[in-house]
Amino acid sequence: MGWIIAIIVGGIIGWLASLVMNRDASMGIFWNIVVGIVGSFIGGFIGSLIGIGATLTSFSIPGLLMSFLGAVVLLAIVNMVQRGRAR
């Protein structure tokens, strides 16, 4: 049951991050889920560096915020990499 919740929450976090980063039109639901889950790992890492106790195993508001931050950081990196390519 935990994996299903992680997929649903990851999809929502990824979708919200893609809206903020203006990439919603180019991403489908699969990539929203991937961005949300990878973003939660990045957010957990950032949280551990700055001392916020957001862990990946507990469902909390700081954890959701750090997951969102991680997804936005991931999409910012993707934007910088794709900006160098010819579209």
Buried (B, 14 or more C-beta within 10 A) or exposed (E): EEEEEBEEBBBBBBBBBBEBBEBEEEBEEEBBBBBBBBBBEBBBEBBEEEEBEBBBEEEEEBBBBBBBBBBBBBBEEBEEEEEEEEE
